[in-house]
Amino acid sequence: MNRALQDHELRPLFYPRSIAVIGASRQRGKIGYEIVRNLLDFGFQGKVFPVNPTADVVHSIKAYPTVLDVPDPVDLAVIVVPKEQVLAVVDQCGRKGVQGLVVITAGFRETGPEGAERERQLVQRVRQYGMRMIGPNCMGIINTDPSVSMNATFAYERPLPGSMGFISQSGALGAAILSLSRHLNLGFSMFASIGNKANVSSNDLLEYWDQDERTKVILLYLEDFGNPRRFTEIARRVMRRKPVIAVKSGRTLAGSRAALSHTGSVAGTDMAVDALLEQCGVIRALSIGDMFDMAMAFVSQPLPRGPRVAILTNAGGPGILAADACVSLGLTMAELSAPTKAALRSLLPREASVENPVDMIASATTEMYGRAMRVLLEAETVDSLMVVNVPPIMQDPFQVAVEISQIAQAYDKPVVGCFMGVEAIFRELQRREVELIPLYPFPESAARALWGLTRYAELRGRPERALLPAIRADVVGAEAILEAAWQAGRTVLAPAEAQAVLSCYGIAFPPGRTAQGLEAVVLACREVGYPVVLKMVAPGLIHKSDVGGVIVDVRNDGEAVDAYMELVRRAERAGLALEGVYVQAMARGVEVILGVATDPMFGHVLMFGLGGIYTEVLRDVAFRVLPVYLDDIREMIRSIRTYPILTGVRGGRPVDLVALEDALVRLARLVTDFPGIREVEINPFLVGSVGEPSWAVDARLILGNAPRVVVGKPLEPEMTMA
């Protein structure tokens, strides 16, 4: 154990010299029985003290009525008593001087208000005595370090030692994970089932394991983030040293509120989770199986220098499947140079294909695999390699696996294997006592593992984050508009009010004005200057395009009259009381959408994507959880599928990306200053070409709570206002 861990406040939990199991049982199958058995069977290097008021001996070890009766000091207490007794036991542990607790007992916050109050009292006592606690409602903890060899869980499977740290909020899932990892021959450095995480959280463990030299990869199963901002800060720091892979349950937003804007309807908790993990540099796994697919590669393979993958196969169909899987994940098929193809041609049968995927055909021997691998791994255009094998009757797949694994060790490039066919063969390969490269039964799993390695290499290679630039804003003016709307009981601001608030923060709109009646509308069109756009203004009208409430490119008085009369007819058909028409100068540019939604877990979420009326249909949008860095905004812009449109495709002119970044910075600052804003949407925002203006054309702003301004107390990362 390094010095940092020796002095860490979590040391008594993972490096105890003595453990008391309070609630130890003599009855096989009881949790108190299994925990003592696991401690002994795993070879715990310290003292074990069973505590049971009705037994003299448990597992042939002297038992004590209470922890206070134990004659020696106790570092860690594992509590397995009924929920009604937990608080009294914690008091005894505090008086004894116990430093760490693992509360296995359930019946706390997860059961309702009564349990929540019991948990509140539990946490209060833990803090009172200066202890740290895992749980309650958990499965326990493991540390495979030979100096401690602690398995303080009631899991059936014996954990393997290794380099993975695993945090699970689910005890039952934790048991399944231990079983799966043993099947895959993957070992843990430490394991923690944290349950309700009432005291020690996943954030605490991330910080702790960041300093642990034995832990090379950190795996998370999360049901909630607890403190998302602290998670963001810690994870951003940890991922610079070691990969963090997370499975977050709850991918759907059940019971979501109705959203008034496009932004709110597209945004959801799972979108926010993706955004948060992306910002932190955490790799999100789609499932537990997906997590372990990637973990197998992370614990044994180097990181690739780029996304270029070569595929070596003895069957054409699986090679094509592998290529499809790689490309669909954003990896690229390596372009093989002429010398590389010539070298492969000299090694392989005439019928073989030396294009990527390289198909050696079914007659490929173990030696062929080895020679072709060397050629591909020595190619400058290849960053990683997938080896696919469909075992024919005359070939021993184990010998192929050994050959490719030995060759892979000589190169600083990741290599994964896909061995398709009979499941029994795959299981036998996993059981052999030989160090092999990661082997997968399907090409999609192997491709996902390579993607994980590649994505982490990209994330870790990102430069240090740049703070948002300073902006000038009329905060007082914006506050006056928002406060007036709030005092009037209006949460949905009128279009002119929303425009005025955004203008206070330097987001420009084309010239325009609201007019009532035909003559006033025609006069407004002349004053604004043709060509113009006419937009309905009516109470409760949110999406004007749904009722045909926008008429564009009106070029003269005659067209203005016709457009106005048409808007009147459309309002009548929609049952709307037309209050007026907003006349706005016609602007041009590429339509995008800028927005902010409020996520129930994470707070404000910034959105960017392709704009116009098809936002909800195409859903080509990206999100970032506030607060953000300037690099987050830049990455968000570049991450949408239609980003090439912004750079100028098919002879088009590239847009002014600096102006786009600036608008997103200003929008982020607005909702940071006014946390009571629930949703903002600028749709469309017309991004002009370089040297041309960019305009916010239409805007909606929706209030939630009172719009308290918090200028002078910016959230980290700092967004200073000049």
N, C-alpha and C positions, 0 to 999 in steps of 0.2 A: 504493500500500500504506500503510495507516494505521500509526501508531507502535506500536500493540500488536502488530501482525504483524511489524514490523521487528525487535522485540526478542524474538520468540517462538522457542523452541528448534526448532520445525519449519520456520522460515524457509528453511534451506538446502535442504529438500526441495522446497518449492513456489516459491521465489524465488531459484534459484541463478544465479550470474553465469557459471558454467562447469560443463559436464557431461562426464564421461568415461564412454563406453560400453565397458565391459570385456567383451570377447567380441564386439566389432563384426565383422561378416562382410561379405565381398564377394559372397556367393552369394545371389541373389534368393530370397525365400521363407524364409530363415533368420531367426530372431528378432532376432539381432544386426544383420542387414541392415535389417529393417523399423523397428527403433527409431531407428537413425541417420536413415533416410529420413524418418520421421515428424517428428523434431526439425527437420530442414531444411525439409521441405515446410510445416510449420506456422509457420515463421518465428521459431524460437527467437532471442531477443534477446541471448543470451550466446555464449560460445565452446563449440564441440563438439570433443572429443578422442576419436577412435576409438582403442581399445587392442586390438591384435592382434599377437601375437609373430611371425606369419609373413607379414604384409602391410605394405607401406610406405604404401599409400594405400587408404582406404575412402571411397566416394562422393566421390571427387576431393579428399578431405581427408587431410592427412598423418596417418599412424597411428603409434602408439608401442608398443614391445614390452611395457611394463608401465606402470602408472599412475605409478610412481616416475620414469619417463623423461619424463613430461610436464613441460615447462619452466615452465608457469604454475601458479598455485594452482588446485585443483579443489574446488568446493563440493559437488557431487553426483556419485556414481558409480552407474551402472546396471550391474548385474552379470548377465551372461548366459553364464557359463562352466559346464562340467560340475560337478555337485555335489561331486565329490572335490576340486575346485580352489577352492571358494568360501572356505574358511577361510584359505587362503594369500593369496588376493586381498584379503580383508578386512584381514589383517595389513598388507599393502602400503598399503591405503587409510588405515589408522590412522597408519602412519609418514609418509604423505604429508600428513596433516592434513585429509583429507576429513571433512566434517561430516555429510553425509547419504548414505544408501545406499538403493537400490531393488534388492532381490534378486529377479530374475525366476525364477531357477533353482528347479526342484522337486526332490523327493527328500529331504524332511526329515520333520517329525513326521507328515505325512499318509501316510507309507509304512510305519510300524511302529517297533519299538524302536530299530533301528539309526539310522533317520532322526531319531528323537526325540533320541538322544544327539548326533547331528551338529548338530541345531538348538540344543540346550543349549550346546554349545561356541560356536556362532555368536553366540548372545545374550551369552554371557560376553565374547567379544571385542568386540562392539559396545559393551557397557557399559565395558569396560576403556579403550577409546579415546574415550569420551564422545560417541559418534555416535548418531544416530537412524536407524532402519531401517524401511522399508516392506517387507513380505514376511516370509520367502521364499515361493515358489510363488505369484507374483502376476503381473498383466498390466501393471502400471506406474501412472503418475500423470499428471495433466493439470492445467495452470493456463492458462486462456484470457485472463488479465489481459494487455492489450496490452503492458505493460512487460516481460513475460517470454515470453508466447506459447510455452508448453512443452507438447509432446505426447510424453511419454516412455513410450509404450506401443507394443505391436505390433499394435494394432487396425487393421482395414482401413479403417473409416469415419473420416472427418475430423470431429472434434467441432465443434459450433457454440458460439459464445460465448453466455453467458446468465447466469442468476441462481440456478441449481440447483447445490448441492453434493451429490455422490453418492459413497457408500461401498459397496463391494461386496466380500464375502468370496470370491466366485467370479470367477476370471479369465474363464472362458468366458462366463459370464452378463454380465460387464462389457462384453465385446465386443458381445454382442447388444443390450445396453442402449444403447450408443452408436449402433448402427444404428437402433434403434427411435426414439430421441430425435430423430435427424436426420429420419426420416420424419414425425414429428409437429411438426417445426420448433421443438423445445425445446432450449435451450442450457444449457451448464454454466458455472459460475464455476470450480469445481475438481472433479476426479474422482480417486478413489483406489481401486485394486484392492489390498486389503490382505492377501490370501492367508491365511497362517497367523497373521498379526498377532502375531508373536513379540516385537516391540518397540513399534512404533506401533500402537495399537488404535483401534477405532471411538470409544472414549471420548476418546482424545487428539484425534481429528479433530473430534469434536463441540465440544470446548472451543475448538479453534483456529478453526473456522468460525463459532462464535458471535461472534467478534470481527471477522470479515471483512464489511465493508460491502457487498461485491459479492454475497455469498451471501444470498439472500432465503428460500430453502426448502432444507431438508436432507433427502435421501432416503437410506434405509439398506436394504441387503439383508444380513441377518444369518443365520448358521447357528448361532451361539451368542453369548452375551452377555459371555463372559470374566469380568468382575467385575460382577455384577448390581447390587450396592449402589452402586458408583461410577457405573454407568450411570444409576441412579435419581437420584442426586444431581445429576449433570451435566444430564441431560435435563430435569429439573424446572426448572432454571435457564434452559436454552437456550430452551425452549418459550415462555417469557415474552416473548422477543424475535422468534422466528421459528418457523414450523411445522416439525415433524419428522415425516416419514412413513416407516414401516418395513414391510418385508416380512420376516417371520421364517419360515424353512423349518422343516420337521419338525412339522407340525400334529398328527401322531399320536404316541402314546407306545408305540413298538414295544418289545417285551421288557419291559413294565412288570411290577413285582412284584405279587403278589396282595395286595389290600388287605383288612384285617380289618373295617374300619368302613365305614359309608356314606360318610363323609367321604373316606376314602382311595380308594374305588371311583369316586366322582364326580370327584375331583380328578385332574389329569393335567398333564403339562408344558405342553400348549398352553393349558389353563385358566390356569396360572400366568403364561404369557407375556401373555395377554390382561390379566390383573390387573396385571402389572408395567407394561405400556405405558399402561394406563388411569391408574394412579397417577402416572405420569411426565408425563401430558399428551401422549403420543406417539400419533399417528393410525396405527392398524394397517391396512395395505392387505391385501386378500385374495390379491393376485397382483401381478406386475410390471405387467400391463395396468391393473389397478385403481390402482396407485400413480401411473402416468403420467396416468390420467384425472383424478385429484385434483391432481397437480402442474400440469397445464395450467390449472386454475382458480386455483390458489394464486399462480402467477407473474403473473397478469394481472388478477385480480378482487379487489375489496374484500371485507372480511368482512361477513356479514349481521348485522343487529341481533337477529334471532330466527329461529325455524324455519319461518315462514309463507311458503309457496311459491305463486306464481301460475304457471299454465301457459297459454301462448298457442299455438294450433295451427291448421292448416288442414285437419285430418283428425280425426274423432272417435275412431277406434280407437287411434291412437298417443297421443292426449291421455289416454285412459283408462289405457293402459299406463304413461304417464309418471306419472299420479296414483298408480297402484298402487305403482310403484317408490318414489316419494317417501314415501308413507305407511308402506310396509313397513320403511323405514329409520328411522322415527321422526320424519320431518318432518311438518308439518301443512299441509293445504290452506288457503290464505288465504281468509277470509270477505270477499267483496267487498261494499262498502257500496252502498246504493241510488244515491247520486250517481255512484259508479264505474260501476255497471251502466248507468245512464242515459247516461253519456258514451260507453260502448262501444256501446250500442244506436244512438246517433245516427251512429256511424261505420260500422257493419257492416250487411250485408244482413239482411233480415227473418228469413231462415232460420237465421241464426247464433245460437249460444248464448252468452249473456253470464254464465253461471254459470262457476265455476272447476272444470275447465279451460274456457277461453274458446275455442270452436270457431268460427273465421271461415268455415268451409267451403272447398271446393277452389278456389273462384273468387277467393280472397283475393289481392290484389295486393301488390306491394312497398310501396306507399304505405300500404295498410291495415295491414300489419305495423308500420310505423313509427308510425302514429297510435295504434294500440291499445297498442303498447309504452309510449308516453309516458303514457297513461292509467293503466296498471297500475303503472308505476314511480313515479308520483306518488301512488299510493294509500297511505294511512297503514297499512293492514292488510297490506301486501305487503312482505316482507323480501328476497325473491329471486325471480328470474324464469327460467323455462325456456321457450325458444322452439322449437317443434317445426315442422318443415317437411317435407312429403312432396311433392317437386317434380312438378307436373303438366307435361305437354308444353309448354304455352304460357308457362311461367314460367322465368326464369333464376335458379337457386338462388344463383349467385354474387352477383347484385344484391341478393337478400334478405339474404345473409350480410353484405354491406358495409353495407346500410342499418341492420340491427339492431346491428351492431358500432359504427357511428358514434353511434347514439342511446345505446347503453349507456355510452359514455364520458362522457356529460353527467350521469350519475346515480351516486350513491354507494351503489349496490346491485349485488350480483353478478348477472350474466346469463350463461347458458350456452345453447348451441344444440344441438338434436338434428336433424340433417339425414338423413332416412331415404331409402332408395331405392337407386339404382344405385351400387355401390362406386366406379366410375370417377369419378362426379361428386364424391364425397367426397374422393377422392385429388386431384382437380384443385383443389378448394377449399383443400386443405392446401398445395398448391404455389404458390398465387398470392402474389405479393410485396405483400401487403396485411395490415395489422394487424387481425386478426379476433378476436372473442371465442372462447373454447374451443368447438369443434364436435365432436360425437360422433355415431357412426352409429346408436346405440341409446339409447332413453330411460333404460334402467337405468344406463348409464355416466354420462349427464348427471346423473341423480338422485344417484348415488354421489359425484360431484364436489361437488354442492351440499351433500350431507350432510357431506363432509369439511370444507368451509368453515364450516358451521354448528357442527359439533362442536368444531373448533378455537377458534372464537369463544367457545363455552361454557367450554372448558377454560382458555383464557387469562384469562377473566373470573372464574375462581374466586378467592376470597380467599386470602391467604397461609395456609399450613397452621398449624393449632393443634396443639400438642403434646398427647399424651395426659395426662389429669388424673392426679394422684397417687392412689394407692390404699393401703389398709392390708392387709397380708397376713401370715399366720403362715408365713414361709419355712422356719423351723426345723422346724416340724411337718410341712410338706409334704415336706421333704427326708428326714426320718426314714422316712416311709411309702414313698417312692420307693426309697430306698437299701435298705430291708429287702426289698422285692420283688426288686430287682436281685440282692442277695446270695443270695437263695433261688433264683435262676435263673428267675424268672418275669418275662416281658416283658408279659404281659396281666394287668393288675391285676384283682382281684376287684371286683365292683360296689361293695361297701362301701368298699374302699380308694380307688377312683376318686372316689367321693362325698366321702370325707374329704379328699383332696387338693384338690378343687375348693372344698370348704367352707373350707379354709385360706386360699383366695384370695377369700373373700367371696361365692361363688356359692351361693345358698341352695337347699336341698332341702326338700320337705315332710317332716314327721316320719315316721320309719319305723324298722323293725328287722328282723333276720333271725331266723327261728324254724325248728326242726326238729321234725317230727311234728305230728299233727293237733291235739292238745291245746294245744301251745305256739303253734301258728299262731292258734287261736281266741283264746287269751289275748292274743297280740300285737295282734290286731284290736281287742279291747276297749281295750287300753292306748293304742293309736294313736288310736282313735276312728273310728267309722263315719261316712261311707262310706270304704272303703279299696280299694286295688288290690293284688292278689296277683301276684307275679312269680317265675318259676322261678329257682333258683340251682343251676347244674350246671357241672362242669368242661368247658371248651371251648365253652360256649354263648355266642355273640356276638350273634346277632340273635334275640332271644326271640320276635319276632312270626312268624318262619319256622316255628316248631313250636307256635304257639299258647301260648306261655309267659307270657302276660299276661292276667289276667281283671280287668276294671275294675268299678267301682261296686258293690262288695259291701257290703250295707247291714245285715246282721244275722248272728247266729251260725249260723243255718241255711244262709244263703247262703255263709258262710265255709267250712262243712264241705263243701258241694257243690263250691265252687270249688277247695278243696284236693284233693279226691279226683279232680276232673277234671284238675288239673295233674299228679297222679301218673300217671294213665292216659296223658296226652299225652307225658310224659317217657319212659314205657315204650315207646310206639309209636316214638318218635324214637331209642330206644337210648341215652338219657341216664341217668346216675346222679344222681338228684335229691339234692343235698346239703342243701336246705332251701328255704324260701320267704321272699322279702322282702316284708314287709307295709308298705305306704306309704299315708299319708293321701291321699285323693282331692283332686286340685287341678284348677282350671279356668283356661282362658285360650286364646289362639290358639297353635297348635302351630307352632313354628319349630325349625330345627336350627342349632346353633352347633358349629363344629369347627375343628380344625387338622390338616393333613396335612403330610408332609415331601416336598417335591419334590426329585428328585435334582440339579436344576440350581440352584434358588433357595432351598432350605431350607424353613423353615416357611411355610405358606400358610394364612391365616385364611379360614374359610368361614362363610357365612350363607345361609339359604334357608328355603323352606317346609318344615315338619317333618313328623314322623309316618312311617308305613310307606311312603309313596309318594315319598320323597326321590329314590331312584335312578331311578324311573320318570319323574317330572315334570322332574327336573333344573333346577328353578327356583332356582338357587343363584348366588351371587356370591362372588368370591375377591379377596383382597388379599395381596400378598407382604409378610411382616414384614421390617423394622419398618414400622409404619403411623402415620399421623397420625389425630387424631380425625375430621378431614374425610373421610379414606379410609373410616372405619367408617360414617359417616353416608351417604356416597354408596353404599357397598355395600348398606346396608339399603334405600335408595330405588331401587336399580337392578333389583331382581327384578320379574318380570312381575306377581306377585301382591301387590305392595306396597299397592294400594288396600284389600286386606283388613285391613291393619294400621291404616289410617286410618279405617275404619268405613264399609263400603258397605252399601247397602240397610237403613239404619237401625241398623246395628251400632255399638257403642261403639268409639272409637279406642283402641288399646293404648298402654301407657306406653313410648314410644320412648326416653325417658331411661334407664329401667331396662334396656332392650334394649342400648343403647349401653354402659352400664356393665358388663353381663355380657361383652360382646365385649372391652372394655378389659381386664378382669380375666383373661380367657382368653389374650389376647395377652401380658400380663405374665407369666403362668405359664410359657409355653413360652420366653419370652425368658430368664427366670431359670433354667430347666431345659432346655437345648438337647438333652439326651438323650431327651426325650419325642418319640416318633415320630408318634403320632396321639392326638387327643382328640376325642371326640364327645359332645355333649349333645343327645340326641334322644329325646323332644321337650323343648324348653324352652318352658314355657307362659308367654306374655306376658300379664299381667293388664291390665285397663283402668287408666286413670290413677286413683291412689288405692288400687288393689288390689295384692296381692303378685304377684310373678312368680317362678316356680319352675323349677329344673332337675329334671326328673322321672327321667330315666334317663341314665347316663353310662358311657362306656368310655374307658379310658386305656391306651395301648400304648407300651412303652419300646423304644428302639432301642439307643443306646449308654448307657454309665453316666450316670446323671442328675446330672452335675456342676452345681452351682449357680454362677451368675455374677453374683450380686447385687453391686452396686457398680460393675459394668462394663456398663451398659445400652447396647444398640445404638442408634445414631441412627435416627430421632428419639428424643430422650431420653424415657424412661418412668420417672419418678422415683417411688420408693415412699416414702410418708410413714411 
